[in-house]
Amino acid sequence: MTTATPEKETAPSVAYVPTAESLGAVLASGEQPPRPSAWSASVTFGWRAMLKIKHVPDQLFDVTAFPVMMTLMFTYLFGGAIAGSTGEYLQFLLPGILVMSIAMITMYTGVGVNTDIEKGVFDRFRTLPIWRPSALVGALLGDVCRYLIGSTVILLLGLVLGFRPEGGFTGVVLGVALLIVFSFAFSWIWTMFGLFLKSEKSVMGVSMLVLFPMTFLSNVFVNPETMPGWLQAFVDVNPIAHLVAAVRSLMAGTPDGGEILWTLVSGGVILAIFGTLTMRLYNRK
């Protein structure tokens, strides 16, 4: 016969209750730090965007190799056929290539935002006690540095190839400044796409679908007067074409007030519409 062995009694578990002294040792003492201002938070997120470039240098490809390739390819592909010499054509082409290259780069703002959303980074940002749009504004401020790098690369290459702006240093600086201001507003379009599209490939696909006709069906490569009437009508309302004309006039030393005003107004309208839509999507996401 087998005898049953008595089961051992287990002692009841006691929940640990921290004491006031132990809590005080791990919690920060003193007053709570003040909430960061909107500008401070935006600049911090802008610096984060720059650090991403530092840790992933491949992101500089689109602001270095791509503009160089575009400038060399179109200068020597169309220069002799359109203007008779690459030197003369470069004076007309380079401001347009500058605008075209930076406009193409703006889509990476939406791609970066979409990537952060897919990784859950933006969910963490939304829990922080900061100005809500600072994460988006900071990403755009970081991209402004990318625009500056791309503009510098194109202008230096142009000077090496023989580009000589009649507007001098002042005209070039004003032209680049106008381009960056417009590009900042233009980037909000792709930021909106980055918020509601499912993947970064979708953002790039939609962006290129919009950017290609806006940049190629413009005055970047040829004078619109040589185009058919229906195409001239599109160029007349194309904001990229007006930006090219404004930048070209500033660098040539003959500022066109009408084109500059048209560019600033269109940039303001884009910012007002797509900035508002972007923030509504961001707050509801």
Steps between C-alpha positions, in 0.01 A plus 500: 500500500616851423467775753411852389760759579369823646529804270724780611325818594607806296535832669262767369668754267523851630484790252794737516403849603773757438569743777511875463876497548557250215274693267678823575832340421402410142283798414651830394498757772432866450258684278365355177690635197307754292322386188713563189388777268368426153820627341725301735309177438500553122874570491564187707309287251683675218829398661365146523445506122861609451628222728311248286710616204814461710417139589362414153731681253315340208234768550746755356490326161186685393654840581846437353519236228150558363543877436844443345362233269205718396719805432759315292247289310269780388778752436684278257190326365305811398761777499630465147161421347304785661745787552782408266750460786496356847641822645209715383241241592645462850418865577135425426486144634674512836237701695236264362697187590554648845124540552424161347751312718389662826132450411571130448674479838196639685316168470742337745336698780183296458702179467678569829176580682337183369799292614483645851127428518546139390767449768278651770734790568230763454277326754769563759542860392128564543521402869765762576404834661605702195340709229321239287614617152866523611583148374375584150643854495833367625516242223441779247766720661747213474418464132574870447864412572478234230370761257796725586746217441341411167493864386866546593604188309315608184631857510860392556475254211344770284785740575750232405316436172486871415182638657540874562194663661462866406331567833819419685518359849195696618282375217603140562432525875159658442412237240596213733313664790184527291539138391538375858202702626279354227640148552417517872137573412501245216622226737175511695327331205717189534478514880124466464546203268743348749233509770219317323674272248589151619865468396797710398487346152148635460618845609782496246272373224236768552764770542674413175163483322447865595858628478590366156238695302550810716877507441530372144194683363643838593760756396792309652647383169352721228315827459123438524444717189610203288232274650150433365222720634343235727838431663570871545169526686620234744838669544328832573334352811785268600654630828832331418520696173442829683764405759750425222427836335541684832828327592634544147421875507672547837815320390502693172495831688159601362251415778147439373270634772193334353654152496646544849162611636324214320744253658460638852120508475478147359735375772284666765185344355662154491615537860159620619311217329730202545639611835147509639406165344822342627441612859141373493618159380778499759264581787252231394752225425 
